[in-house]
C-alpha cells in the first residue's frame, strides 16, 4: 500500500518545504484542487522538478473536455489526474485516451456517486483501472467516512487500483488496508499536524508494517 499526500490549503512555498521534510515517507504528491486553483500548472511543474523520483497526481476533477484538460495536466508533469465519476462516460473515455497518449493514468473520483453498484461496472467496462474512493470535506464535517464505500467498490471492482480519501489518520490506516485500499490519501493529518514529519513517518510505518 502507498501513501499519498494531498496538498490543498497551503502555499506553494510551504508545500515544497513540507515536501522536502516528508519525502522519505510519501509515494505520491497530490496537487489538490484548491492548490491548483491557487497556483495553476506551476504547482505540478515545480513538484515534478523538485521531486522527479516521486509520482505526482493533479486533482483536476475533470467534468468536460476530457482529453484536452487531462493532456494539460500530463504535459505539466502529472503522472495521474482525476476525473469526476459522475460525468458523462464520453468525457471519461477522452481522459483515458489522453492517458494512453502520454503513457499516464487517470483516477476516477467516486465523490457523490449514488449508485456505485451500477457505475463501477460501467467505468471498468469503459477501460477505467484506477478509482479514487472519496468522501469530501463537507461530508466529513457531518461524520461520514469512506470505509463503507471502499468495501463496496472493492467488492464490485475486477481489476482497479483503489485509492481512498476522507479524514484518514494513523490509527485508522489498518482498517483501510484490510478493506482493500492500494493507496491511502492523507491531507490535514499531515499538513496540519503539530509535527508533520512525525505524522508522515507514523503513517508510512503503519502502511509498510
MDAnalysis code that builds the backbone (N, CA, C; Angstrom):
import MDAnalysis as mda
import numpy as np

u = mda.Universe.empty(627, n_residues=209, atom_resindex=np.repeat(np.arange(209), 3), trajectory=True)
u.add_TopologyAttr("name", ["N", "CA", "C"] * 209)
u.add_TopologyAttr("resid", np.arange(1, 210))
u.add_TopologyAttr("resname", ["UNK", "UNK", "UNK", "UNK", "UNK", "UNK", "UNK", "UNK", "UNK", "UNK", "UNK", "UNK", "UNK", "UNK", "UNK", "UNK", "UNK", "UNK", "UNK", "UNK", "UNK", "UNK", "UNK", "UNK", "UNK", "UNK", "UNK", "UNK", "UNK", "UNK", "UNK", "UNK", "UNK", "UNK", "UNK", "UNK", "UNK", "UNK", "UNK", "UNK", "UNK", "UNK", "UNK", "UNK", "UNK", "UNK", "UNK", "UNK", "UNK", "UNK", "UNK", "UNK", "UNK", "UNK", "UNK", "UNK", "UNK", "UNK", "UNK", "UNK", "UNK", "UNK", "UNK", "UNK", "UNK", "UNK", "UNK", "UNK", "UNK", "UNK", "UNK", "UNK", "UNK", "UNK", "UNK", "UNK", "UNK", "UNK", "UNK", "UNK", "UNK", "UNK", "UNK", "UNK", "UNK", "UNK", "UNK", "UNK", "UNK", "UNK", "UNK", "UNK", "UNK", "UNK", "UNK", "UNK", "UNK", "UNK", "UNK", "UNK", "UNK", "UNK", "UNK", "UNK", "UNK", "UNK", "UNK", "UNK", "UNK", "UNK", "UNK", "UNK", "UNK", "UNK", "UNK", "UNK", "UNK", "UNK", "UNK", "UNK", "UNK", "UNK", "UNK", "UNK", "UNK", "UNK", "UNK", "UNK", "UNK", "UNK", "UNK", "UNK", "UNK", "UNK", "UNK", "UNK", "UNK", "UNK", "UNK", "UNK", "UNK", "UNK", "UNK", "UNK", "UNK", "UNK", "UNK", "UNK", "UNK", "UNK", "UNK", "UNK", "UNK", "UNK", "UNK", "UNK", "UNK", "UNK", "UNK", "UNK", "UNK", "UNK", "UNK", "UNK", "UNK", "UNK", "UNK", "UNK", "UNK", "UNK", "UNK", "UNK", "UNK", "UNK", "UNK", "UNK", "UNK", "UNK", "UNK", "UNK", "UNK", "UNK", "UNK", "UNK", "UNK", "UNK", "UNK", "UNK", "UNK", "UNK", "UNK", "UNK", "UNK", "UNK", "UNK", "UNK", "UNK", "UNK", "UNK", "UNK", "UNK", "UNK", "UNK", "UNK", "UNK", "UNK", "UNK", "UNK", "UNK"])
u.atoms.positions = np.array([
    [0.842, -1.190, 0.000],
    [0.000, 0.000, 0.000],
    [0.879, 1.244, 0.000],
    [0.413, 2.309, -0.669],
    [1.184, 3.536, -0.806],
    [0.517, 4.688, -0.059],
    [1.332, 5.710, 0.233],
    [0.850, 6.894, 0.929],
    [0.880, 8.091, -0.014],
    [-0.270, 8.739, -0.149],
    [-0.411, 9.924, -0.989],
    [-0.689, 11.132, -0.104],
    [0.100, 12.184, -0.279],
    [-0.067, 13.408, 0.495],
    [-0.844, 14.418, -0.336],
    [-2.031, 14.796, 0.147],
    [-2.866, 15.780, -0.536],
    [-2.526, 17.173, -0.040],
    [-2.100, 18.013, -0.947],
    [-1.761, 19.396, -0.634],
    [-2.903, 20.275, -1.124],
    [-3.615, 20.876, -0.184],
    [-4.807, 21.657, -0.537],
    [-4.684, 23.109, -0.088],
    [-4.847, 23.347, 1.197],
    [-4.872, 24.713, 1.735],
    [-3.510, 25.099, 2.297],
    [-2.540, 25.233, 1.397],
    [-1.157, 25.500, 1.773],
    [-0.520, 26.256, 0.621],
    [0.410, 27.160, 0.921],
    [1.072, 27.912, -0.143],
    [2.054, 27.009, -0.882],
    [2.407, 27.398, -2.091],
    [3.346, 26.599, -2.875],
    [4.699, 26.507, -2.177],
    [5.177, 27.605, -1.633],
    [6.458, 27.585, -0.926],
    [6.411, 26.645, 0.275],
    [5.348, 26.767, 1.074],
    [5.232, 25.905, 2.252],
    [5.086, 24.436, 1.839],
    [4.380, 24.207, 0.737],
    [4.194, 22.833, 0.263],
    [5.521, 22.221, -0.178],
    [6.327, 22.989, -0.888],
    [7.631, 22.491, -1.321],
    [8.543, 22.245, -0.124],
    [8.487, 23.127, 0.853],
    [9.277, 22.937, 2.079],
    [8.828, 21.680, 2.815],
    [7.514, 21.502, 2.907],
    [6.984, 20.307, 3.564],
    [7.387, 19.055, 2.796],
    [7.309, 19.142, 1.474],
    [7.696, 18.001, 0.645],
    [9.109, 17.535, 0.911],
    [10.026, 18.487, 1.074],
    [11.414, 18.136, 1.376],
    [11.529, 17.401, 2.707],
    [10.722, 17.820, 3.669],
    [10.806, 17.236, 5.009],
    [10.214, 15.828, 5.075],
    [9.182, 15.569, 4.276],
    [8.465, 14.289, 4.406],
    [8.669, 13.352, 3.223],
    [9.496, 13.730, 2.270],
    [9.601, 12.969, 1.017],
    [9.993, 11.502, 1.217],
    [10.712, 11.214, 2.284],
    [11.119, 9.824, 2.516],
    [9.946, 8.922, 2.875],
    [8.810, 9.524, 3.228],
    [7.648, 8.744, 3.665],
    [6.498, 8.771, 2.660],
    [6.597, 9.616, 1.639],
    [5.493, 9.838, 0.703],
    [5.788, 9.179, -0.635],
    [4.797, 8.495, -1.192],
    [4.936, 7.877, -2.509],
    [4.389, 8.769, -3.620],
    [3.282, 9.471, -3.318],
    [2.609, 10.295, -4.320],
    [2.304, 11.659, -3.714],
    [2.708, 12.713, -4.402],
    [2.328, 14.063, -4.007],
    [1.098, 14.471, -4.823],
    [0.029, 14.817, -4.130],
    [-1.198, 15.248, -4.797],
    [-1.307, 16.768, -4.804],
    [-1.444, 17.317, -5.999],
    [-1.741, 18.740, -6.138],
    [-3.260, 18.875, -6.026],
    [-3.755, 19.247, -4.848],
    [-5.190, 19.296, -4.605],
    [-5.886, 20.364, -5.434],
    [-7.198, 20.241, -5.549],
    [-7.966, 21.193, -6.356],
    [-7.764, 22.644, -5.915],
    [-7.878, 22.970, -4.614],
    [-7.633, 24.354, -4.207],
    [-6.203, 24.797, -4.503],
    [-5.264, 23.883, -4.369],
    [-3.852, 24.161, -4.620],
    [-3.626, 24.512, -6.092],
    [-4.305, 23.776, -6.991],
    [-4.203, 24.050, -8.421],
    [-4.903, 25.364, -8.769],
    [-6.045, 25.633, -8.160],
    [-6.738, 26.900, -8.402],
    [-5.843, 28.069, -7.999],
    [-5.137, 27.917, -6.896],
    [-4.262, 28.983, -6.397],
    [-3.001, 29.141, -7.248],
    [-2.427, 28.011, -7.673],
    [-1.101, 28.056, -8.286],
    [-1.045, 27.629, -9.745],
    [-2.137, 27.085, -10.261],
    [-2.149, 26.627, -11.645],
    [-1.206, 25.462, -11.890],
    [-0.825, 25.281, -13.160],
    [0.035, 24.157, -13.506],
    [1.457, 24.338, -12.987],
    [1.782, 25.546, -12.515],
    [3.103, 25.767, -11.920],
    [3.352, 24.815, -10.755],
    [2.307, 24.533, -9.987],
    [2.455, 23.616, -8.848],
    [2.916, 22.241, -9.321],
    [2.294, 21.743, -10.389],
    [2.662, 20.433, -10.928],
    [4.114, 20.463, -11.402],
    [4.447, 21.496, -12.166],
    [5.795, 21.607, -12.732],
    [6.857, 21.689, -11.644],
    [6.592, 22.494, -10.611],
    [7.577, 22.675, -9.549],
    [7.794, 21.396, -8.746],
    [6.708, 20.689, -8.470],
    [6.855, 19.448, -7.701],
    [7.569, 18.378, -8.527],
    [7.279, 18.321, -9.821],
    [7.957, 17.323, -10.657],
    [9.433, 17.666, -10.799],
    [9.752, 18.952, -10.859],
    [11.152, 19.373, -10.951],
    [11.895, 19.082, -9.649],
    [11.261, 19.360, -8.532],
    [11.904, 19.200, -7.222],
    [11.969, 17.732, -6.793],
    [10.933, 16.960, -7.156],
    [10.863, 15.562, -6.708],
    [10.643, 14.635, -7.911],
    [11.608, 14.549, -8.823],
    [11.422, 13.756, -10.048],
    [11.220, 12.268, -9.803],
    [11.648, 11.808, -8.633],
    [11.519, 10.382, -8.321],
    [10.137, 10.027, -7.775],
    [9.317, 11.025, -7.487],
    [8.000, 10.797, -6.907],
    [6.912, 10.883, -7.974],
    [5.813, 10.195, -7.741],
    [4.642, 10.323, -8.594],
    [3.881, 11.592, -8.202],
    [3.339, 12.265, -9.211],
    [2.575, 13.490, -8.989],
    [1.151, 13.278, -9.500],
    [0.176, 13.559, -8.635],
    [-1.232, 13.484, -9.030],
    [-1.825, 14.886, -9.032],
    [-2.489, 15.230, -10.126],
    [-3.201, 16.504, -10.227],
    [-4.685, 16.238, -10.021],
    [-5.233, 16.784, -8.928],
    [-6.648, 16.546, -8.620],
    [-7.506, 17.549, -9.409],
    [-7.543, 17.327, -10.705],
    [-8.210, 18.235, -11.635],
    [-9.734, 18.143, -11.602],
    [-10.256, 17.006, -11.126],
    [-11.709, 16.802, -11.064],
    [-12.388, 17.198, -12.376],
    [-11.893, 16.644, -13.458],
    [-12.391, 16.971, -14.796],
    [-13.844, 16.540, -14.946],
    [-14.661, 17.404, -15.575],
    [-16.061, 17.061, -15.865],
    [-16.411, 17.270, -17.337],
    [-15.496, 17.851, -18.111],
    [-15.746, 18.098, -19.534],
    [-14.389, 18.288, -20.224],
    [-14.405, 18.271, -21.548],
    [-13.172, 18.454, -22.325],
    [-12.072, 17.524, -21.813],
    [-12.418, 16.253, -21.694],
    [-11.552, 15.294, -21.014],
    [-10.155, 15.174, -21.583],
    [-10.048, 14.973, -22.892],
    [-8.741, 14.775, -23.500],
    [-7.875, 16.016, -23.373],
    [-8.464, 17.182, -23.601],
    [-7.700, 18.430, -23.549],
    [-7.223, 18.735, -22.132],
    [-8.132, 18.659, -21.157],
    [-7.764, 19.018, -19.793],
    [-6.796, 18.005, -19.183],
    [-7.027, 16.731, -19.434],
    [-6.089, 15.723, -18.941],
    [-4.723, 15.923, -19.588],
    [-4.718, 16.251, -20.876],
    [-3.468, 16.495, -21.584],
    [-2.678, 17.641, -20.979],
    [-3.374, 18.692, -20.557],
    [-2.699, 19.818, -19.904],
    [-1.984, 19.366, -18.631],
    [-2.668, 18.539, -17.841],
    [-2.063, 18.047, -16.597],
    [-0.856, 17.168, -16.890],
    [-0.981, 16.286, -17.867],
    [0.116, 15.371, -18.181],
    [1.312, 16.122, -18.767],
    [1.058, 17.101, -19.615],
    [2.154, 17.881, -20.196],
    [2.887, 18.694, -19.136],
    [2.177, 19.068, -18.083],
    [2.805, 19.819, -16.983],
    [3.669, 18.935, -16.099],
    [3.505, 17.615, -16.222],
    [4.329, 16.702, -15.440],
    [3.583, 15.755, -14.537],
    [2.245, 15.807, -14.539],
    [1.471, 14.898, -13.689],
    [1.563, 13.462, -14.194],
    [1.664, 12.538, -13.267],
    [1.610, 11.112, -13.604],
    [0.176, 10.603, -13.592],
    [-0.651, 11.265, -12.793],
    [-2.075, 10.949, -12.709],
    [-2.864, 12.256, -12.694],
    [-4.105, 12.205, -13.186],
    [-5.046, 13.282, -12.912],
    [-6.396, 12.650, -12.613],
    [-7.323, 13.451, -12.116],
    [-8.612, 12.897, -11.707],
    [-9.740, 13.426, -12.580],
    [-10.727, 12.563, -12.779],
    [-11.956, 12.911, -13.479],
    [-13.117, 12.479, -12.588],
    [-14.155, 13.298, -12.543],
    [-15.298, 13.011, -11.676],
    [-16.134, 11.873, -12.261],
    [-16.407, 10.869, -11.433],
    [-17.129, 9.686, -11.896],
    [-18.566, 9.938, -12.296],
    [-19.123, 11.059, -11.856],
    [-20.499, 11.406, -12.202],
    [-20.643, 11.948, -13.619],
    [-19.533, 12.345, -14.229],
    [-19.630, 12.976, -15.536],
    [-19.954, 11.950, -16.619],
    [-20.158, 12.456, -17.829],
    [-20.522, 11.591, -18.949],
    [-19.413, 10.587, -19.242],
    [-19.789, 9.386, -19.586],
    [-18.800, 8.337, -19.863],
    [-17.923, 8.715, -21.048],
    [-18.427, 9.564, -21.949],
    [-17.632, 10.017, -23.091],
    [-16.446, 10.861, -22.619],
    [-16.666, 11.699, -21.613],
    [-15.583, 12.512, -21.053],
    [-14.541, 11.621, -20.401],
    [-14.992, 10.600, -19.691],
    [-14.066, 9.667, -19.047],
    [-13.235, 8.929, -20.094],
    [-13.869, 8.534, -21.181],
    [-13.140, 7.853, -22.257],
    [-12.107, 8.777, -22.897],
    [-12.431, 10.064, -23.005],
    [-11.482, 11.024, -23.556],
    [-10.278, 11.205, -22.621],
    [-10.532, 11.178, -21.316],
    [-9.422, 11.233, -20.357],
    [-8.532, 10.002, -20.503],
    [-9.145, 8.852, -20.675],
    [-8.388, 7.615, -20.871],
    [-7.549, 7.688, -22.144],
    [-8.104, 8.296, -23.180],
    [-7.373, 8.453, -24.442],
    [-6.108, 9.290, -24.223],
    [-6.250, 10.390, -23.470],
    [-5.089, 11.232, -23.175],
    [-4.065, 10.479, -22.339],
    [-4.550, 9.706, -21.382],
    [-3.639, 8.931, -20.538],
    [-2.820, 7.953, -21.371],
    [-3.457, 7.305, -22.324],
    [-2.726, 6.374, -23.199],
    [-1.702, 7.122, -24.052],
    [-2.078, 8.295, -24.543],
    [-1.185, 9.090, -25.383],
    [0.095, 9.459, -24.650],
    [-0.029, 9.839, -23.383],
    [1.123, 10.291, -22.610],
    [1.710, 9.199, -21.723],
    [1.170, 7.990, -21.829],
    [1.616, 6.863, -21.004],
    [1.471, 7.179, -19.516],
    [0.322, 7.744, -19.163],
    [-0.010, 8.101, -17.785],
    [-1.308, 7.392, -17.388],
    [-1.885, 7.792, -16.252],
    [-3.128, 7.158, -15.782],
    [-4.080, 8.201, -15.217],
    [-5.362, 7.871, -15.245],
    [-6.354, 8.718, -14.588],
    [-6.998, 7.950, -13.435],
    [-7.369, 8.692, -12.410],
    [-8.189, 8.166, -11.326],
    [-9.592, 8.731, -11.486],
    [-10.583, 7.867, -11.431],
    [-11.983, 8.310, -11.434],
    [-12.425, 8.483, -9.993],
    [-12.883, 9.691, -9.666],
    [-13.273, 10.069, -8.308],
    [-14.745, 9.725, -8.084],
    [-15.020, 8.962, -7.020],
    [-16.387, 8.486, -6.771],
    [-17.246, 9.465, -5.971],
    [-16.735, 10.653, -5.656],
    [-17.473, 11.575, -4.792],
    [-18.902, 11.790, -5.309],
    [-19.859, 11.577, -4.417],
    [-21.288, 11.807, -4.665],
    [-21.940, 10.871, -5.684],
    [-21.262, 9.802, -6.079],
    [-21.933, 8.794, -6.901],
    [-22.929, 8.048, -6.020],
    [-24.190, 8.083, -6.373],
    [-25.221, 7.476, -5.533],
    [-25.339, 5.972, -5.759],
    [-25.181, 5.525, -6.997],
    [-25.367, 4.101, -7.302],
    [-24.037, 3.495, -7.741],
    [-23.209, 3.149, -6.769],
    [-21.916, 2.549, -7.078],
    [-22.077, 1.186, -7.748],
    [-23.106, 0.454, -7.366],
    [-23.328, -0.872, -7.937],
    [-23.481, -0.818, -9.454],
    [-24.053, 0.249, -9.938],
    [-24.250, 0.428, -11.382],
    [-23.034, 1.083, -12.034],
    [-22.478, 2.093, -11.359],
    [-21.452, 2.913, -12.001],
    [-20.095, 2.231, -12.080],
    [-19.677, 1.515, -11.052],
    [-18.344, 0.905, -11.064],
    [-18.188, -0.068, -12.233],
    [-19.140, -0.980, -12.479],
    [-19.009, -1.846, -13.657],
    [-18.988, -1.066, -14.972],
    [-19.764, 0.021, -15.058],
    [-19.753, 0.853, -16.267],
    [-18.370, 1.461, -16.498],
    [-17.769, 1.945, -15.419],
    [-16.456, 2.571, -15.531],
    [-15.402, 1.565, -15.974],
    [-15.392, 0.402, -15.366],
    [-14.391, -0.586, -15.724],
    [-14.614, -1.129, -17.131],
    [-15.876, -1.216, -17.553],
    [-16.167, -1.640, -18.929],
    [-15.631, -0.639, -19.945],
    [-15.542, 0.636, -19.521],
    [-15.021, 1.695, -20.401],
    [-13.497, 1.723, -20.419],
    [-12.858, 0.950, -19.545],
    [-11.403, 0.890, -19.526],
    [-10.755, 1.489, -18.297],
    [-11.558, 1.942, -17.348],
    [-11.013, 2.527, -16.115],
    [-10.337, 1.444, -15.269],
    [-9.131, 1.746, -14.768],
    [-8.454, 0.790, -13.888],
    [-7.816, 1.454, -12.670],
    [-8.168, 2.732, -12.436],
    [-7.765, 3.446, -11.216],
    [-8.994, 4.186, -10.692],
    [-9.400, 3.886, -9.473],
    [-10.590, 4.501, -8.880],
    [-10.225, 5.102, -7.531],
    [-10.684, 6.334, -7.302],
    [-10.448, 7.011, -6.027],
    [-11.748, 7.094, -5.242],
    [-11.811, 6.354, -4.157],
    [-12.990, 6.352, -3.290],
    [-12.873, 7.558, -2.366],
    [-13.859, 8.446, -2.437],
    [-13.660, 9.776, -1.860],
    [-14.900, 10.254, -1.102],
    [-14.705, 10.629, 0.132],
    [-15.710, 11.379, 0.898],
    [-15.144, 12.775, 1.105],
    [-15.843, 13.786, 0.611],
    [-15.343, 15.151, 0.645],
    [-15.382, 15.770, 2.029],
    [-14.739, 16.940, 2.160],
    [-14.629, 17.586, 3.470],
    [-15.986, 18.016, 4.015],
    [-16.915, 18.368, 3.134],
    [-18.239, 18.775, 3.612],
    [-18.988, 17.585, 4.199],
    [-18.813, 16.418, 3.599],
    [-19.428, 15.209, 4.145],
    [-18.719, 14.759, 5.421],
    [-17.395, 14.911, 5.453],
    [-16.655, 14.564, 6.666],
    [-17.129, 15.393, 7.859],
    [-17.529, 16.634, 7.582],
    [-17.967, 17.532, 8.645],
    [-19.212, 17.028, 9.366],
    [-19.978, 16.155, 8.690],
    [-21.167, 15.585, 9.336],
    [-20.941, 14.119, 9.708],
    [-19.665, 13.721, 9.749],
    [-19.323, 12.416, 10.297],
    [-19.195, 11.264, 9.320],
    [-19.277, 11.531, 8.018],
    [-19.169, 10.444, 7.041],
    [-17.707, 10.055, 6.831],
    [-17.479, 8.762, 6.597],
    [-16.153, 8.254, 6.270],
    [-16.274, 7.390, 5.009],
    [-15.150, 7.159, 4.315],
    [-15.239, 6.389, 3.062],
    [-15.134, 4.880, 3.227],
    [-15.110, 4.374, 4.445],
    [-14.832, 2.947, 4.628],
    [-15.900, 2.055, 4.002],
    [-17.162, 2.393, 4.177],
    [-18.222, 1.556, 3.588],
    [-18.179, 1.589, 2.073],
    [-17.938, 2.790, 1.516],
    [-17.839, 2.912, 0.060],
    [-16.637, 2.134, -0.466],
    [-15.519, 2.167, 0.270],
    [-14.343, 1.406, -0.146],
    [-14.652, -0.078, -0.214],
    [-15.295, -0.590, 0.820],
    [-15.634, -2.016, 0.826],
    [-16.560, -2.367, -0.327],
    [-17.506, -1.468, -0.608],
    [-18.444, -1.707, -1.704],
    [-17.724, -1.701, -3.051],
    [-16.868, -0.698, -3.261],
    [-16.139, -0.612, -4.529],
    [-15.198, -1.801, -4.687],
    [-14.548, -2.205, -3.601],
    [-13.651, -3.360, -3.652],
    [-14.409, -4.612, -4.090],
    [-15.624, -4.773, -3.602],
    [-16.415, -5.954, -3.963],
    [-16.896, -5.913, -5.411],
    [-17.015, -4.707, -5.959],
    [-17.516, -4.535, -7.322],
    [-16.416, -4.531, -8.374],
    [-15.214, -4.145, -7.963],
    [-14.126, -3.954, -8.913],
    [-13.462, -5.266, -9.283],
    [-13.145, -5.390, -10.554],
    [-12.453, -6.581, -11.032],
    [-10.944, -6.403, -11.086],
    [-10.498, -5.187, -11.398],
    [-9.058, -5.037, -11.646],
    [-8.490, -3.671, -11.305],
    [-9.258, -2.801, -10.687],
    [-8.801, -1.430, -10.493],
    [-7.909, -1.263, -9.268],
    [-6.939, -0.365, -9.393],
    [-6.179, 0.126, -8.246],
    [-7.076, 1.106, -7.507],
    [-7.198, 0.943, -6.193],
    [-8.120, 1.761, -5.410],
    [-7.360, 2.667, -4.449],
    [-7.633, 3.961, -4.559],
    [-7.159, 4.906, -3.549],
    [-8.362, 5.328, -2.719],
    [-8.084, 5.852, -1.517],
    [-9.184, 6.225, -0.627],
    [-8.808, 7.477, 0.135],
    [-9.781, 8.398, 0.251],
    [-9.547, 9.677, 0.924],
    [-10.758, 10.056, 1.755],
    [-10.485, 10.657, 2.903],
    [-11.579, 11.157, 3.725],
    [-11.290, 11.090, 5.207],
    [-10.399, 11.946, 5.703],
    [-10.138, 12.014, 7.135],
    [-9.337, 10.864, 7.699],
    [-8.480, 10.249, 6.899],
    [-7.704, 9.086, 7.343],
    [-6.529, 9.531, 8.213],
    [-6.320, 8.786, 9.300],
    [-5.207, 9.062, 10.219],
    [-4.471, 7.758, 10.532],
    [-3.358, 7.877, 11.235],
    [-2.527, 6.707, 11.515],
    [-3.305, 5.612, 12.229],
    [-4.221, 6.000, 13.131],
    [-4.927, 4.977, 13.907],
    [-6.074, 4.328, 13.139],
    [-6.331, 4.775, 11.905],
    [-7.371, 4.126, 11.096],
    [-6.815, 3.468, 9.839],
    [-5.514, 3.601, 9.597],
    [-4.915, 3.053, 8.372],
    [-5.147, 1.555, 8.243],
    [-4.981, 0.820, 9.341],
    [-5.142, -0.637, 9.289],
    [-6.512, -1.040, 8.764],
    [-7.536, -0.294, 9.146],
    [-8.893, -0.588, 8.698],
    [-9.002, -0.466, 7.183],
    [-8.385, 0.557, 6.627],
    [-8.435, 0.767, 5.178],
    [-7.582, -0.255, 4.440],
    [-6.474, -0.628, 5.048],
    [-5.624, -1.668, 4.461],
    [-6.384, -2.990, 4.366],
    [-7.051, -3.359, 5.456],
    [-7.803, -4.614, 5.480],
    [-9.001, -4.586, 4.533],
    [-9.478, -3.374, 4.222],
    [-10.657, -3.239, 3.364],
    [-10.306, -3.132, 1.887],
    [-9.013, -3.218, 1.565],
    [-8.632, -3.345, 0.164],
    [-8.039, -2.132, -0.510],
    [-7.679, -1.101, 0.249],
    [-7.091, 0.088, -0.369],
    [-5.670, -0.194, -0.840],
    [-5.336, 0.297, -2.015],
    [-3.970, 0.230, -2.526],
    [-3.194, 1.497, -2.189],
    [-3.925, 2.600, -2.035],
    [-3.324, 3.895, -1.736],
    [-4.205, 4.595, -0.708],
    [-3.615, 5.111, 0.367],
    [-4.365, 5.956, 1.291],
    [-3.920, 7.396, 1.090],
    [-4.905, 8.290, 1.056],
    [-4.653, 9.706, 0.822],
    [-4.870, 10.463, 2.118],
    [-3.857, 11.208, 2.524],
    [-3.923, 11.977, 3.763],
    [-3.561, 13.422, 3.453],
    [-4.372, 14.347, 3.940],
    [-4.095, 15.764, 3.760],
    [-3.812, 16.432, 5.080],
    [-4.895, 16.858, 5.760],
    [-4.760, 17.563, 7.024],
    [-4.046, 16.774, 8.097],
    [-4.150, 15.458, 8.043],
    [-3.493, 14.616, 9.040],
    [-1.980, 14.767, 9.035],
    [-1.436, 15.261, 7.929],
    [-0.001, 15.575, 7.851],
    [0.202, 17.089, 7.828],
    [-0.514, 17.768, 6.929],
    [-0.319, 19.216, 6.753],
    [-0.544, 20.008, 8.037],
    [-1.579, 19.617, 8.810],
    [-1.960, 20.390, 9.984],
    [-1.570, 19.713, 11.293],
    [-0.733, 18.686, 11.193],
    [-0.251, 18.014, 12.411],
    [0.735, 18.921, 13.137],
    [0.823, 18.767, 14.449],
    [1.797, 19.542, 15.217],
    [3.212, 19.240, 14.755],
    [3.440, 17.983, 14.394],
    [4.735, 17.565, 13.855],
    [4.462, 16.790, 12.570],
    [4.536, 17.476, 11.436],
    [4.171, 16.864, 10.150],
    [5.081, 15.698, 9.788],
    [6.360, 15.819, 10.092],
    [7.300, 14.746, 9.770],
    [6.978, 13.496, 10.571],
    [6.713, 13.665, 11.855],
    [6.370, 12.525, 12.701],
    [5.059, 11.888, 12.246],
    [4.080, 12.711, 11.874],
    [2.799, 12.189, 11.395],
    [2.985, 11.367, 10.126],
    [3.786, 11.883, 9.192],
    [4.049, 11.156, 7.947],
    [4.794, 9.859, 8.221],
    [5.751, 9.911, 9.146],
    [6.534, 8.720, 9.497],
    [5.638, 7.643, 10.099],
    [4.743, 8.037, 10.996],
    [3.845, 7.064, 11.624],
    [2.916, 6.431, 10.596],
    [2.401, 7.241, 9.679],
    [1.530, 6.722, 8.630],
    [2.281, 5.741, 7.737],
    [3.491, 6.112, 7.345],
    [4.291, 5.234, 6.483],
    [4.616, 3.919, 7.186],
    [4.924, 3.978, 8.468],
    [5.214, 2.760, 9.223],
    [3.992, 1.858, 9.288],
    [2.820, 2.439, 9.499],
    [1.580, 1.661, 9.531],
    [1.331, 0.998, 8.181],
    [1.549, 1.758, 7.126],
    [1.303, 1.251, 5.770],
    [2.243, 0.127, 5.419],
    [3.500, 0.269, 5.832],
    [4.527, -0.710, 5.452],
    [4.724, -1.830, 6.465],
    [3.925, -1.818, 7.528],
    [4.041, -2.827, 8.585],
    [3.660, -4.206, 8.036],
])
